[in-house]
């Protein structure tokens, strides 16, 4: 899995796997697009207006939590 952010276009992308087939981009809202393969596999989630979405309630922190161990890592996404 890979999380990328492009500040030029203010778009973040959560990629679950490399695209190895044509995908359909399904726009769920003005700020959310999901890329899905014909077999239903989710390839990624695109966040439009990303800096607004990631800084709404958590000061722009990206937090990864292992629910089994309680370990967590935090990364700042806003400057």
MDAnalysis code that builds the backbone (N, CA, C; Angstrom):
import MDAnalysis as mda
import numpy as np

u = mda.Universe.empty(237, n_residues=79, atom_resindex=np.repeat(np.arange(79), 3), trajectory=True)
u.add_TopologyAttr("name", ["N", "CA", "C"] * 79)
u.add_TopologyAttr("resid", np.arange(1, 80))
u.add_TopologyAttr("resname", ["UNK", "UNK", "UNK", "UNK", "UNK", "UNK", "UNK", "UNK", "UNK", "UNK", "UNK", "UNK", "UNK", "UNK", "UNK", "UNK", "UNK", "UNK", "UNK", "UNK", "UNK", "UNK", "UNK", "UNK", "UNK", "UNK", "UNK", "UNK", "UNK", "UNK", "UNK", "UNK", "UNK", "UNK", "UNK", "UNK", "UNK", "UNK", "UNK", "UNK", "UNK", "UNK", "UNK", "UNK", "UNK", "UNK", "UNK", "UNK", "UNK", "UNK", "UNK", "UNK", "UNK", "UNK", "UNK", "UNK", "UNK", "UNK", "UNK", "UNK", "UNK", "UNK", "UNK", "UNK", "UNK", "UNK", "UNK", "UNK", "UNK", "UNK", "UNK", "UNK", "UNK", "UNK", "UNK", "UNK", "UNK", "UNK", "UNK"])
u.atoms.positions = np.array([
    [0.850, -1.169, 0.000],
    [0.000, 0.000, 0.000],
    [0.894, 1.230, 0.000],
    [0.430, 2.267, -0.689],
    [1.216, 3.484, -0.790],
    [0.273, 4.691, -0.706],
    [0.672, 5.692, 0.076],
    [-0.086, 6.934, 0.183],
    [0.740, 8.039, -0.447],
    [0.179, 8.736, -1.437],
    [0.891, 9.831, -2.079],
    [0.043, 11.090, -2.012],
    [0.735, 12.241, -2.030],
    [0.047, 13.526, -2.031],
    [0.735, 14.444, -3.023],
    [-0.039, 15.085, -3.882],
    [0.495, 16.029, -4.850],
    [-0.032, 17.424, -4.508],
    [0.813, 18.270, -3.892],
    [0.351, 19.593, -3.488],
    [0.027, 20.515, -4.671],
    [0.578, 20.226, -5.848],
    [0.278, 21.057, -7.024],
    [-1.198, 21.000, -7.383],
    [-1.791, 19.814, -7.226],
    [-3.198, 19.617, -7.575],
    [-4.065, 19.359, -6.343],
    [-3.421, 19.290, -5.173],
    [-4.124, 19.045, -3.913],
    [-4.908, 17.730, -3.959],
    [-4.222, 16.677, -4.422],
    [-4.840, 15.356, -4.550],
    [-3.998, 14.334, -3.790],
    [-4.654, 13.508, -3.003],
    [-3.986, 12.395, -2.320],
    [-4.514, 11.096, -2.919],
    [-3.659, 10.072, -2.907],
    [-4.068, 8.786, -3.465],
    [-3.583, 7.668, -2.558],
    [-4.491, 6.803, -2.184],
    [-4.159, 5.603, -1.410],
    [-4.201, 4.445, -2.397],
    [-3.029, 3.901, -2.709],
    [-2.934, 2.810, -3.685],
    [-2.775, 1.493, -2.944],
    [-3.670, 0.573, -3.215],
    [-3.615, -0.741, -2.582],
    [-2.775, -1.722, -3.388],
    [-2.759, -1.535, -4.705],
    [-1.949, -2.387, -5.561],
    [-1.732, -1.692, -6.889],
    [-0.699, -2.123, -7.617],
    [-0.408, -1.561, -8.926],
    [-1.534, -1.901, -9.890],
    [-1.858, -0.967, -10.752],
    [-2.875, -1.228, -11.773],
    [-2.284, -2.141, -12.828],
    [-2.869, -3.299, -12.990],
    [-2.432, -4.206, -14.044],
    [-3.579, -4.515, -14.997],
    [-4.643, -3.720, -14.893],
    [-5.798, -3.867, -15.765],
    [-6.463, -2.497, -15.866],
    [-7.367, -2.370, -16.798],
    [-8.142, -1.141, -16.900],
    [-9.035, -1.040, -15.666],
    [-9.124, 0.150, -15.131],
    [-9.966, 0.355, -13.959],
    [-11.056, 1.359, -14.287],
    [-12.131, 1.275, -13.541],
    [-13.216, 2.235, -13.657],
    [-13.108, 3.183, -12.474],
    [-13.084, 4.467, -12.752],
    [-13.031, 5.476, -11.694],
    [-14.467, 5.839, -11.336],
    [-14.863, 5.493, -10.122],
    [-16.222, 5.763, -9.659],
    [-16.178, 6.958, -8.718],
    [-16.813, 8.022, -9.113],
    [-16.836, 9.241, -8.298],
    [-17.973, 9.113, -7.284],
    [-17.622, 8.990, -6.016],
    [-18.620, 8.829, -4.969],
    [-19.114, 10.161, -4.420],
    [-18.289, 11.197, -4.539],
    [-18.678, 12.538, -4.096],
    [-17.763, 13.534, -4.788],
    [-17.898, 14.812, -4.456],
    [-17.025, 15.831, -5.035],
    [-15.585, 15.664, -4.578],
    [-15.359, 14.897, -3.518],
    [-14.021, 14.759, -2.951],
    [-13.472, 13.342, -2.938],
    [-14.205, 12.364, -3.483],
    [-13.788, 10.972, -3.360],
    [-14.033, 10.189, -4.644],
    [-12.943, 9.561, -5.149],
    [-13.021, 8.715, -6.342],
    [-12.380, 7.374, -5.991],
    [-13.049, 6.275, -6.365],
    [-12.524, 4.932, -6.119],
    [-12.241, 4.271, -7.465],
    [-11.022, 3.731, -7.627],
    [-10.648, 3.007, -8.841],
    [-10.889, 1.518, -8.620],
    [-11.747, 0.937, -9.479],
    [-12.134, -0.473, -9.339],
    [-11.929, -1.195, -10.657],
    [-11.363, -2.413, -10.582],
    [-11.171, -3.259, -11.757],
    [-12.484, -3.972, -12.087],
    [-12.593, -4.515, -13.294],
    [-13.812, -5.230, -13.678],
    [-14.182, -6.384, -12.743],
    [-13.186, -6.985, -12.080],
    [-13.491, -8.093, -11.170],
    [-13.884, -7.614, -9.768],
    [-13.970, -6.286, -9.576],
    [-14.371, -5.744, -8.282],
    [-13.213, -5.392, -7.364],
    [-11.984, -5.654, -7.788],
    [-10.813, -5.337, -6.986],
    [-10.645, -3.827, -6.884],
    [-10.468, -3.327, -5.667],
    [-10.214, -1.905, -5.473],
    [-8.721, -1.658, -5.615],
    [-8.360, -0.802, -6.559],
    [-6.953, -0.466, -6.772],
    [-6.525, 0.731, -5.944],
    [-7.428, 1.692, -5.780],
    [-7.031, 2.861, -5.024],
    [-8.185, 3.793, -4.743],
    [-7.913, 4.743, -3.859],
    [-8.884, 5.758, -3.481],
    [-8.220, 7.117, -3.652],
    [-8.869, 7.981, -4.401],
    [-8.342, 9.316, -4.663],
    [-9.128, 10.339, -3.840],
    [-8.394, 11.164, -3.116],
    [-9.003, 12.219, -2.315],
    [-8.762, 13.553, -3.012],
    [-9.823, 14.146, -3.508],
    [-9.720, 15.456, -4.128],
    [-9.874, 16.505, -3.030],
    [-9.284, 17.677, -3.212],
    [-9.274, 18.696, -2.159],
    [-8.686, 18.082, -0.895],
    [-7.588, 17.398, -1.071],
    [-7.010, 16.554, -0.018],
    [-6.606, 17.307, 1.236],
    [-5.995, 18.479, 1.100],
    [-5.526, 19.138, 2.322],
    [-6.689, 19.508, 3.225],
    [-7.841, 19.799, 2.666],
    [-9.022, 20.071, 3.491],
    [-9.479, 18.785, 4.187],
    [-9.431, 17.671, 3.492],
    [-9.898, 16.413, 4.069],
    [-8.974, 15.891, 5.167],
    [-7.674, 16.007, 4.960],
    [-6.761, 15.434, 5.956],
    [-6.524, 16.349, 7.149],
    [-6.965, 17.597, 7.066],
    [-6.721, 18.490, 8.189],
    [-7.991, 18.913, 8.907],
    [-9.080, 18.264, 8.648],
    [-10.355, 18.663, 9.252],
    [-10.351, 18.555, 10.769],
    [-10.041, 17.386, 11.296],
    [-10.163, 17.176, 12.730],
    [-8.868, 16.787, 13.416],
    [-7.828, 16.528, 12.664],
    [-6.630, 15.976, 13.287],
    [-5.366, 16.766, 12.985],
    [-5.506, 18.016, 12.657],
    [-4.366, 18.903, 12.393],
    [-3.461, 18.396, 11.281],
    [-3.996, 17.639, 10.334],
    [-3.211, 17.195, 9.195],
    [-2.276, 16.042, 9.477],
    [-2.538, 15.248, 10.488],
    [-1.701, 14.095, 10.800],
    [-2.252, 12.852, 10.115],
    [-1.354, 12.095, 9.513],
    [-1.687, 10.789, 8.958],
    [-1.225, 9.775, 9.988],
    [-2.150, 9.006, 10.524],
    [-1.830, 8.081, 11.612],
    [-2.085, 6.649, 11.149],
    [-1.085, 5.803, 11.340],
    [-1.215, 4.379, 11.046],
    [-1.234, 3.647, 12.379],
    [-2.274, 2.839, 12.600],
    [-2.413, 2.138, 13.871],
    [-2.565, 0.642, 13.610],
    [-1.745, -0.161, 14.276],
    [-1.907, -1.607, 14.262],
    [-2.841, -1.925, 15.417],
    [-4.082, -2.253, 15.129],
    [-5.084, -2.493, 16.167],
    [-4.740, -3.688, 17.047],
    [-3.992, -4.641, 16.527],
    [-3.639, -5.828, 17.307],
    [-2.572, -5.532, 18.351],
    [-1.581, -4.696, 17.979],
    [-0.472, -4.428, 18.896],
    [-0.548, -3.069, 19.567],
    [-1.372, -2.183, 19.016],
    [-1.458, -0.837, 19.558],
    [-0.357, 0.085, 19.057],
    [0.576, -0.436, 18.269],
    [1.644, 0.407, 17.732],
    [1.053, 1.416, 16.760],
    [1.641, 2.630, 16.765],
    [1.162, 3.651, 15.866],
    [2.313, 4.486, 15.337],
    [2.118, 5.016, 14.162],
    [3.079, 5.928, 13.536],
    [2.295, 7.117, 13.036],
    [2.858, 8.307, 13.198],
    [2.197, 9.524, 12.783],
    [3.094, 10.318, 11.838],
    [2.471, 10.881, 10.800],
    [3.189, 11.686, 9.827],
    [2.388, 12.948, 9.569],
    [3.045, 14.092, 9.542],
    [2.371, 15.340, 9.244],
    [2.187, 15.470, 7.743],
    [0.974, 15.817, 7.308],
    [0.685, 15.968, 5.888],
    [0.523, 17.424, 5.488],
    [0.434, 18.308, 6.435],
    [0.294, 19.736, 6.131],
    [1.494, 20.487, 6.638],
    [1.747, 21.621, 6.037],
    [2.905, 22.412, 6.437],
    [2.470, 23.592, 7.259],
])
